[in-house]
Amino acid sequence: MDENSNKAEKQGSSGRKRAPAMEAGRRREMIVSAALPLVVEYGAAVTTAQIARAAGIGEGTIFRVFSDKDALLAACMDAAVRPDDTVAHLEAIALEQPLEERLHQACEVLRGHMNRIGQVAGALAAVGKLDRMRRPEAGAKGEMPDREAGLAGPRAALAALFEPDRDALRQPPERLAAVFQMMLLASGRPGTAEPLDNDELVGLFLHGAVRAPGAPEGGA
């Protein structure tokens, strides 16, 4: 059989070339992206058939990337915790705006990230799946991925939002970013009575607990 015949046979009877296989890492990300909203909706009860339909792939493709459904659910939890998108959105906030507006936008971004983590973790914890997904490589206690590592990136991006006003600040941007992040995390923690909204949080952070003489209630 000559070289041209070999090529034709590889292309198949239709004469069309087969589309190149998707790189494994990209396919993994695509599957996780399709699975995340389903995990939020159905928790661990979501089926691989549902995920495959949402991703537009065959169900068997999932198991060429993940060893089992638990491995896929663990990847979804990791993706929810990963701060990459959050950092990118914080870095996109325009520094030409007043500091107060920058912090308002930062609140929106960070609360969105926190809500996503809470939704995925809550859906899995509801059926006791979260504990079983704790990874042995994370440490002897089987802890979830390092919390500090997930906070460091957003905190650095927050510090950059304070940087244009460095000369007017009472503390260095890095310290203020850490305090602001801590306040935001505390105000959004499940079970918090009447959590602060964004206006209240930013106002309290920038102006303190005591109103200036003559300022209206709720003002600076």
Secondary structure, DSSP 8 states (H G I E B T S, - for coil): --HHHHHHHHH-TT---------HHHHHHHHHHHHHHHHHHHGGG--HHHHHHHHTS-HHHHHHH-SSHHHHHHHHHHHHH--HHHHHHHHTS-TTS-HHHHHHHHHHHHHHHHHHHHHHHHHHHTTTHHHHT--GGG-TT---S-HHHHHHHHHHHHHHHHGGGGGG-SS-HHHHHHHHHHHHHHHTSTT-SS---HHHHHHHHHH-SS--TT--TT--
